[in-house]
Amino acid sequence: MLELQELLKEVNAPLVELVKQYNEKISKINASKVLIKKIILEEVTNEYIDFFLLDDKG
């Protein structure tokens, strides 16, 4: 039984590291998505504001 527990520890250690790396990469991807959405929203907002400001002047 002890041998099985030791074997499981050896197998689990790399898996835990892989899951940690995966989670870090997913976090970076999600942060990038949020940044992209923020930039797009900012661009659309600026275009919307410019349109109405130009519309009021013209």
C-alpha distances in whole Angstrom, upper triangle without the diagonal:
4,5,5,6,9,10,11,13,15,15,16,19,21,21,22,25,26,26,28,31,31,32,34,36,37,38,40,41,42,44,46,47,48,50,52,52,54,56,57,58,60,62,63,64,66,68,68,70,72,73,75,76,78,79,80,82,83
4,5,5,6,9,10,11,13,14,15,17,20,20,21,23,25,25,27,29,30,31,33,35,36,37,39,40,41,43,45,46,47,49,51,52,53,55,56,57,59,61,62,63,65,67,68,69,71,72,74,75,77,78,80,81,83
4,5,5,6,9,10,11,12,14,16,18,19,20,22,24,24,26,28,29,30,32,34,35,36,38,40,41,42,44,45,47,49,50,51,53,55,56,57,59,60,62,63,65,66,67,69,71,72,73,75,76,78,79,81,82
4,5,5,6,9,10,10,12,14,17,17,18,20,22,22,24,26,27,28,30,32,32,34,36,37,38,40,42,43,44,46,48,49,50,52,53,54,56,58,59,60,62,64,65,66,68,69,71,72,74,75,77,79,80
4,5,5,6,9,10,10,12,15,15,16,18,20,20,22,24,25,26,28,30,31,32,34,36,36,38,40,41,42,44,46,47,48,50,51,52,54,56,57,58,60,62,63,64,66,67,69,70,72,73,75,77,78
4,5,5,6,9,10,11,14,15,15,17,19,20,21,23,25,26,27,29,30,32,34,35,36,38,40,41,42,44,46,47,48,50,51,53,54,56,57,58,60,62,63,64,66,68,69,70,72,73,75,77,78
4,5,5,6,9,10,12,13,14,16,18,19,21,22,23,25,27,28,29,31,33,34,35,37,39,40,41,43,44,46,47,49,50,51,53,55,56,57,59,61,62,63,65,66,68,69,71,72,74,75,77
4,5,5,6,9,11,11,12,14,16,16,18,20,21,22,24,26,26,28,30,31,32,34,36,37,38,40,42,43,44,46,47,48,50,52,53,54,56,58,59,60,62,63,65,66,68,69,71,73,74
4,5,5,6,9,10,10,12,14,15,16,18,20,21,22,24,25,27,29,30,31,33,35,36,37,39,40,42,43,45,46,47,49,51,52,53,55,57,58,59,61,62,64,65,67,68,70,71,73
4,6,6,8,9,11,12,13,15,16,18,19,21,22,24,25,27,28,30,31,33,34,36,37,39,40,42,43,45,46,48,49,51,52,53,55,57,58,59,61,62,64,65,67,68,70,71,73
4,6,6,7,9,11,11,13,15,16,17,19,21,22,23,25,27,28,29,31,32,34,35,37,38,40,41,43,44,45,47,49,50,51,53,55,56,57,59,60,62,63,65,66,68,70,70
4,6,5,6,9,10,10,12,14,15,16,18,20,21,22,24,25,27,28,30,31,33,35,36,37,39,40,42,43,45,46,47,49,51,52,53,55,57,58,59,61,62,64,65,67,68
4,5,5,6,9,10,11,13,14,16,17,19,20,21,23,25,26,27,29,31,32,33,35,36,38,39,41,42,44,45,47,48,50,51,53,54,56,57,59,60,62,63,65,66,67
4,5,5,6,9,10,11,12,14,15,17,18,20,21,23,24,26,27,29,30,32,33,35,36,38,39,41,42,44,45,46,48,49,51,52,54,55,57,58,60,61,63,64,65
4,5,5,6,9,10,10,12,14,15,16,18,20,21,22,24,26,27,28,30,31,33,34,36,37,39,40,42,43,45,46,48,49,51,52,53,55,57,58,59,61,63,64
4,5,5,6,9,10,11,12,14,15,17,19,20,21,23,24,26,27,29,30,32,33,35,36,37,39,41,42,43,45,47,48,49,51,52,54,55,57,58,60,61,62
4,5,5,6,9,10,11,12,14,15,17,18,20,21,23,24,26,27,29,30,32,33,35,36,38,39,41,42,44,45,47,48,49,51,53,54,55,57,58,60,61
4,5,5,6,9,10,11,12,14,15,16,18,20,21,22,24,26,27,29,30,32,33,34,36,37,39,40,42,43,45,46,48,49,51,52,54,55,57,58,59
4,5,5,6,9,10,10,12,14,15,16,18,20,21,22,24,26,27,28,30,31,33,34,36,37,39,40,42,43,45,46,48,49,51,52,53,55,57,58
4,5,5,6,9,10,11,13,14,15,17,19,20,21,23,24,26,27,29,30,32,33,35,36,37,39,41,42,43,45,47,48,49,51,52,54,55,57
4,5,5,6,9,10,11,12,14,15,17,18,20,21,23,24,26,27,29,30,32,33,35,36,38,39,41,42,43,45,47,48,49,51,53,54,55
4,5,5,6,9,10,11,12,14,15,16,18,20,21,23,24,26,27,28,30,32,33,34,36,37,39,40,42,43,45,46,48,49,51,52,53
4,5,5,6,9,10,10,12,14,15,16,18,20,21,22,24,26,27,28,30,31,33,34,36,37,39,40,42,43,45,46,47,49,51,52
4,5,5,6,9,10,11,12,14,15,17,18,20,21,23,24,26,27,29,30,31,33,35,36,37,39,41,42,43,45,46,48,49,51
4,5,5,6,9,10,11,12,14,15,16,18,20,21,23,24,26,27,29,30,32,33,34,36,37,39,41,42,43,45,47,48,49
4,5,5,6,9,10,10,12,14,15,16,18,20,21,22,24,26,27,28,30,31,33,34,36,37,39,40,42,43,45,46,47
4,5,5,6,9,10,11,12,14,15,16,18,20,21,22,24,26,27,29,30,31,33,34,36,38,39,40,42,43,45,46
4,5,5,6,9,10,11,12,14,15,16,18,20,21,23,24,26,27,29,30,31,33,34,36,37,39,40,42,43,44
4,5,5,6,9,10,11,12,14,15,16,18,20,21,22,24,26,27,28,30,31,33,35,36,37,39,41,42,43
4,5,5,6,9,10,11,12,14,15,16,18,20,21,22,24,26,27,28,30,31,33,34,36,37,39,40,42
4,5,5,6,9,10,11,12,14,15,16,18,20,21,22,24,26,27,28,30,32,33,34,36,37,39,40
4,5,5,6,9,10,11,12,14,15,16,18,20,21,23,24,26,27,28,30,31,33,34,36,37,38
4,5,5,6,9,10,11,12,14,15,16,18,20,21,22,24,26,27,29,30,31,33,34,36,37
4,5,5,6,9,10,10,12,14,15,16,18,20,21,22,24,25,27,28,30,31,33,34,36
4,5,5,6,9,10,10,12,14,15,16,18,20,21,22,24,26,27,28,30,31,33,34
4,5,5,6,9,10,11,12,14,15,17,18,20,21,22,24,26,27,28,30,31,32
4,5,5,6,8,10,10,12,14,15,16,18,20,21,23,24,25,27,28,30,31
4,5,5,6,9,10,10,12,14,15,16,18,20,21,22,24,25,27,28,30
4,5,5,6,9,10,10,12,14,15,16,18,20,21,22,24,26,27,28
4,5,5,6,8,10,11,12,14,15,16,18,20,21,22,24,26,26
4,5,5,6,9,10,10,12,14,15,17,18,20,21,22,24,25
4,6,5,6,9,10,10,12,14,15,16,18,20,21,22,24
4,5,5,6,9,10,10,12,14,15,16,18,20,21,22
4,5,5,6,9,10,10,12,14,15,16,18,20,21
4,5,5,6,8,10,11,12,14,15,17,18,20
4,5,5,6,8,10,10,12,14,15,16,18
4,5,5,6,9,10,10,12,14,15,16
4,6,5,6,9,10,10,12,14,15
4,5,5,6,8,10,11,12,14
4,6,5,6,8,10,11,12
4,6,5,6,9,10,10
4,5,5,6,9,10
4,5,5,6,9
4,5,5,6
4,5,5
4,6
4
